[in-house]
Amino acid sequence: RQPFGATITILALLAGKWVTIVAAWWWWSNYPYNF
């Protein structure tokens, strides 16, 4: 039982989710005429 490891895992998942959201928003904001 290592709560520190669990915390790191949760933070990693949240960070990955935010990276995906930010990357998608940046892509659509900067390349709105691709489609």
N, C-alpha and C positions, 0 to 999 in steps of 0.2 A: 504494500500500500504506500504509494508515493504521491501525495497530493500535488507536490511540485511538478512532477511529470504530467499529471492530469491537467494542471493549469497551463503548462506549456502547450499541450496538445490542443486544448480549447482555444488558446490564443492563436495558435497556428491556423486552426480552422477558420476563426473569425477573420484573421488577416488575409487568408486566401480568398474568402468570400468578398471582402472589401476590395482586394486587388482586382478581382474579376469585375466587380461593379464599376470601379473607377476606370479600369481599362476600357470597358464597353462604352461608358459614357464619353470618355475622351475620344474613342474611335468615332462614334456617331457625331460628336460635336465638331470634329476636325475633318471628317470625310462624309458630309451629308449627301453628296451627289453620286456616290458609287452605285446606287441602285435606283 
